Amino acid sequence: MSKGTATRARWSKYLTARPDVCAGQLCAKGTRVPVAVILDSLAEGASQAEILRSYRTLKPAHIRAALAYAADLAREEELTPLTSHAHQARREPARRTG
C-alpha cells in the first residue's frame, strides 16, 4: 500500500461527500459538519474538546480524519511559499514610470 493510499484509508472511513448533505461538501460521516468547519476551528485554536462540545455529532475520529485529509492535500498540492520579497512586493504600491 502506498503512503497516499494508507493516509486516504485513515480518513475515508470517517469522511464522506454526498450531494444531499451540505451541498456535496466533504463532511464528517453521519453528520452535517463540513471538514472545512473542523479545520477552520482547529486553525483558530479550538481544542478537540471544544470542537466536540460545539458539534455534538462529531467523534474524535472525525477530527483525526479531517487532519489526515488536510495532510493528504498538503502533500498533493504544490504551494507557493511566501518569501519576504514576495510579501514586500504585494505591500508596496506600483511605481509609475516615465
Backbone bond lengths (Angstrom), bond angles and torsions (degrees), N, CA, C in turn:
res aa  C-N    CA-C-N  psi(-1)  N-CA   C-N-CA  omega(-1)  CA-C   N-CA-C  phi
1 M - - - 1.445 - - 1.524 108.48 -
2 S 1.335 117.27 128.41 1.455 120.54 179.94 1.519 109.98 -73.89
3 K 1.340 116.03 163.61 1.461 119.99 -179.14 1.522 110.75 -59.51
4 G 1.338 118.28 -42.00 1.460 121.43 178.92 1.515 112.13 -60.89
5 T 1.330 116.06 -41.12 1.458 120.58 178.91 1.524 110.38 -67.92
6 A 1.322 116.58 -39.29 1.466 120.62 -179.46 1.522 110.69 -64.27
7 T 1.328 117.88 -43.57 1.460 119.02 -178.50 1.525 110.77 -72.48
8 R 1.334 117.45 -34.79 1.472 119.34 176.46 1.522 109.51 -62.05
9 A 1.299 117.69 -38.13 1.461 121.06 178.07 1.525 110.43 -61.97
10 R 1.332 117.00 -30.59 1.468 120.33 179.77 1.523 111.35 -67.68
11 W 1.322 118.58 -34.65 1.459 119.42 -175.89 1.518 114.90 -104.83
12 S 1.317 118.79 -25.63 1.466 120.03 -173.80 1.528 112.81 -68.13
13 K 1.302 117.28 -20.68 1.468 121.03 177.73 1.538 110.77 -72.11
14 Y 1.323 117.20 -24.85 1.465 121.37 -172.72 1.527 114.63 -114.92
15 L 1.321 117.79 -6.69 1.460 121.35 -178.64 1.513 109.48 -124.72
16 T 1.322 116.12 145.63 1.454 120.13 -179.63 1.523 110.55 -151.90
17 A 1.313 116.02 154.31 1.461 122.24 174.54 1.522 107.54 -124.40
18 R 1.326 115.02 119.51 1.464 120.86 178.58 1.514 108.61 -127.01
19 P 1.326 117.96 136.00 1.467 120.67 -178.03 1.527 113.27 -58.14
20 D 1.345 117.69 -28.23 1.465 121.00 -177.11 1.538 113.59 -89.81
21 V 1.330 117.18 2.77 1.468 121.20 179.18 1.522 108.97 -125.55
22 C 1.319 116.01 119.96 1.478 122.13 177.82 1.524 112.39 50.75
23 A 1.316 115.80 42.55 1.470 122.28 176.72 1.526 113.40 53.89
24 G 1.326 115.65 32.62 1.457 120.02 175.95 1.520 115.43 83.29
25 Q 1.341 117.69 5.05 1.469 120.07 177.05 1.535 109.57 -65.58
26 L 1.311 116.48 151.22 1.450 121.20 175.06 1.529 107.96 -67.86
27 C 1.334 116.16 123.27 1.470 122.22 -176.55 1.518 110.53 -128.09
28 A 1.322 114.34 162.77 1.459 119.88 170.40 1.529 107.09 -64.95
29 K 1.312 116.81 127.89 1.462 121.98 -175.40 1.533 110.64 -57.84
30 G 1.337 115.05 133.60 1.455 120.66 179.45 1.520 113.83 82.30
31 T 1.341 116.85 7.05 1.465 121.49 -179.98 1.520 109.18 -133.15
32 R 1.309 115.17 178.58 1.462 121.68 171.89 1.526 109.33 -116.01
33 V 1.313 115.74 32.56 1.468 121.46 -178.95 1.532 108.39 -102.73
34 P 1.343 117.27 110.94 1.467 119.77 179.10 1.535 112.03 -65.96
35 V 1.308 115.31 146.16 1.466 121.38 176.95 1.533 110.02 -57.29
36 A 1.330 117.11 -36.89 1.467 120.28 179.81 1.523 111.19 -60.06
37 V 1.317 117.94 -35.85 1.468 121.25 178.46 1.531 110.08 -66.54
38 I 1.317 116.09 -42.30 1.474 120.03 178.27 1.526 110.05 -61.92
39 L 1.328 116.45 -48.15 1.467 120.29 -178.31 1.523 111.61 -66.84
40 D 1.332 117.54 -39.27 1.465 120.25 176.81 1.522 110.57 -61.86
41 S 1.315 116.86 -41.64 1.466 120.83 179.37 1.523 110.80 -61.90
42 L 1.330 116.48 -44.17 1.467 120.38 178.06 1.522 110.76 -63.90
43 A 1.327 116.57 -42.31 1.465 121.15 -179.64 1.526 111.53 -63.54
44 E 1.318 116.57 -30.68 1.463 120.93 178.82 1.526 112.44 -81.76
45 G 1.334 116.76 -2.22 1.456 120.40 175.65 1.509 115.54 99.80
46 A 1.329 118.16 6.13 1.462 120.15 177.57 1.523 110.03 -68.16
47 S 1.304 116.03 141.20 1.461 120.40 177.13 1.528 108.95 -82.33
48 Q 1.316 115.72 165.46 1.464 120.09 176.81 1.521 109.25 -58.03
49 A 1.320 117.98 -43.60 1.465 121.79 -179.14 1.534 111.12 -61.00
50 E 1.324 117.30 -40.63 1.468 120.84 178.85 1.523 111.11 -64.56
51 I 1.319 116.02 -42.35 1.468 120.31 179.41 1.527 110.03 -64.31
52 L 1.320 116.50 -43.74 1.463 120.10 -179.91 1.528 111.67 -64.87
53 R 1.331 117.59 -34.19 1.472 120.49 175.92 1.529 111.08 -69.61
54 S 1.324 116.71 -37.54 1.465 120.98 -178.42 1.527 112.78 -73.94
55 Y 1.316 116.40 -33.86 1.465 122.25 -177.74 1.517 107.93 -123.89
56 R 1.314 115.47 86.82 1.472 122.48 -170.68 1.532 113.94 -62.54
57 T 1.323 117.77 -20.01 1.471 119.73 179.92 1.527 112.35 -81.69
58 L 1.335 116.94 -12.27 1.471 120.36 -179.61 1.519 111.65 -78.38
59 K 1.311 114.19 152.10 1.475 123.33 173.65 1.527 107.59 -119.32
60 P 1.329 117.71 158.42 1.469 119.47 177.10 1.533 112.71 -53.54
61 A 1.322 117.11 -34.99 1.475 120.27 179.92 1.522 111.68 -62.59
62 H 1.337 118.13 -32.16 1.465 120.85 176.87 1.525 110.81 -63.65
63 I 1.319 116.24 -41.75 1.466 120.31 -179.07 1.526 110.24 -67.46
64 R 1.326 117.08 -43.81 1.475 120.18 176.69 1.519 110.42 -61.22
65 A 1.324 117.22 -39.72 1.470 120.97 179.47 1.526 110.93 -65.50
66 A 1.327 117.36 -39.60 1.470 120.50 178.39 1.528 110.25 -62.20
67 L 1.327 116.79 -40.63 1.466 120.31 177.37 1.523 111.48 -66.74
68 A 1.317 117.33 -40.28 1.468 120.55 177.87 1.529 110.27 -63.82
69 Y 1.325 116.67 -39.37 1.461 121.30 177.19 1.530 110.07 -62.21
70 A 1.323 116.62 -46.55 1.467 120.62 179.08 1.525 110.86 -61.69
71 A 1.326 116.98 -38.69 1.464 120.44 178.06 1.526 110.49 -63.39
72 D 1.332 116.73 -41.07 1.464 119.87 177.24 1.522 110.89 -61.97
73 L 1.325 116.90 -43.13 1.466 120.06 178.45 1.523 111.24 -61.83
74 A 1.321 116.27 -41.43 1.466 120.28 -179.23 1.526 111.00 -63.49
75 R 1.323 117.04 -35.10 1.463 120.21 178.47 1.524 111.18 -72.65
76 E 1.326 117.61 -32.91 1.454 121.39 -176.20 1.516 113.33 -82.59
77 E 1.305 117.54 -34.47 1.457 121.60 -176.08 1.516 110.68 -84.80
78 E 1.305 114.73 143.52 1.451 119.87 174.85 1.517 106.71 -98.92
79 L 1.312 116.36 102.42 1.452 121.20 -177.21 1.511 110.27 -89.54
80 T 1.314 116.54 142.44 1.452 121.60 176.91 1.512 108.50 -87.32
81 P 1.327 117.92 114.89 1.462 119.26 -179.19 1.516 110.72 -69.77
82 L 1.321 115.87 143.95 1.452 120.52 175.36 1.518 108.84 -84.52
83 T 1.304 116.00 122.03 1.459 120.08 175.89 1.518 107.62 -102.07
84 S 1.293 117.46 165.04 1.462 119.61 179.86 1.529 110.34 -61.46
85 H 1.342 117.21 -33.85 1.460 121.12 179.02 1.528 110.47 -66.72
86 A 1.318 117.43 -45.25 1.462 120.94 -179.72 1.526 110.16 -65.64
87 H 1.318 116.88 -39.37 1.463 121.32 179.39 1.524 110.06 -64.11
88 Q 1.319 116.86 -43.74 1.460 121.84 -179.30 1.530 110.25 -66.25
89 A 1.313 117.32 -39.32 1.459 120.91 -178.50 1.526 110.70 -63.04
90 R 1.322 117.56 -34.25 1.447 119.86 179.77 1.519 112.24 -74.73
91 R 1.313 118.44 -26.52 1.449 121.77 -177.08 1.508 112.99 -85.30
92 E 1.313 117.63 -27.09 1.464 120.77 -177.60 1.516 110.37 -84.05
93 P 1.346 117.24 135.49 1.467 118.77 177.01 1.533 110.28 -68.57
94 A 1.301 115.06 152.61 1.470 120.19 178.53 1.533 108.70 -64.10
95 R 1.318 115.66 141.31 1.463 120.87 178.77 1.519 110.16 -95.53
96 R 1.302 115.60 139.05 1.471 119.88 176.76 1.515 110.38 -81.25
97 T 1.275 115.67 142.46 1.471 120.20 176.04 1.526 108.07 -115.32
98 G 1.317 114.52 149.04 1.451 119.49 172.40 1.443 115.38 89.83
